[in-house]
Amino acid sequence: MMASLEASSEKSEADEEARYEAVKAEAKADPRIRELKEKSDSAESDEAARAASIAYYHALYQRIRDTDQSLTERANLAEEAVVRRFTR
């Protein structure tokens, strides 16, 4: 019984991972998200790059949450980790 529960849990984690990656790829293709990424990549100062990167990641993860609400917790955790890197 435990083995089948573990296998089921692993399958659902794999399903969530696949869904997350698909939704993330879709979000990255959004013209608004791409524009924010370009601003981040072309910023002329560290401060501007940091601000633009944070705006990009906020928009990216919000788009993921808006697209698939079942991924909200995962998107929140990922966003917190990424933004933390820029605010140290």
C-alpha positions in Angstrom: 0.0 0.0 0.0 2.8 2.5 0.9 4.6 1.7 -2.4 1.5 2.6 -4.4 1.0 5.8 -2.4 4.7 6.8 -3.0 4.4 6.0 -6.7 1.2 8.0 -6.9 2.9 10.9 -5.1 5.9 10.8 -7.5 3.5 10.7 -10.5 1.6 13.7 -9.2 4.9 15.6 -8.6 6.0 14.8 -12.1 2.7 15.9 -13.5 2.9 19.2 -11.6 6.5 19.7 -12.7 5.4 19.2 -16.4 2.4 21.5 -16.0 4.6 24.1 -14.2 7.2 24.0 -17.0 4.6 24.3 -19.7 2.8 27.2 -18.1 6.2 28.9 -17.4 7.1 28.5 -21.1 3.8 30.0 -22.1 4.3 32.9 -19.7 7.8 33.6 -21.1 6.3 33.8 -24.6 3.8 36.6 -23.5 4.8 39.9 -25.2 4.6 41.9 -22.0 6.8 39.4 -20.1 9.3 39.3 -23.0 9.4 43.1 -23.0 10.2 43.1 -19.2 12.9 40.5 -19.8 14.5 42.6 -22.5 14.5 45.7 -20.2 16.2 43.5 -17.5 18.8 42.3 -20.0 19.6 45.7 -21.4 19.6 47.8 -18.2 22.6 50.1 -18.1 23.3 50.0 -14.4 23.2 47.3 -11.7 20.4 49.2 -9.9 18.3 49.4 -13.0 19.0 45.7 -13.8 18.0 44.7 -10.4 14.7 46.7 -10.5 13.9 45.4 -14.0 14.7 41.8 -13.0 12.4 42.0 -10.0 9.6 43.5 -12.2 10.1 40.7 -14.7 10.0 37.9 -12.2 6.9 39.4 -10.4 5.1 39.5 -13.8 6.3 36.1 -14.8 5.1 34.4 -11.6 1.9 36.4 -11.6 1.2 35.1 -15.1 1.8 31.5 -13.9 -0.6 32.0 -11.0 -3.2 33.6 -13.3 -2.9 30.8 -15.8 -3.0 27.8 -13.4 -4.1 28.5 -9.9 -3.1 25.0 -8.8 0.5 26.2 -9.3 0.1 29.2 -6.9 2.1 27.8 -4.0 4.9 26.7 -6.2 5.0 30.0 -8.1 5.0 31.9 -4.8 8.0 29.9 -3.5 9.9 30.3 -6.7 9.2 34.0 -6.8 10.3 34.5 -3.2 13.5 32.7 -3.8 14.4 34.6 -7.0 13.5 38.0 -5.5 15.5 37.3 -2.4 18.6 36.9 -4.6 18.1 40.4 -5.9 17.4 42.1 -2.6 20.4 40.9 -0.6 
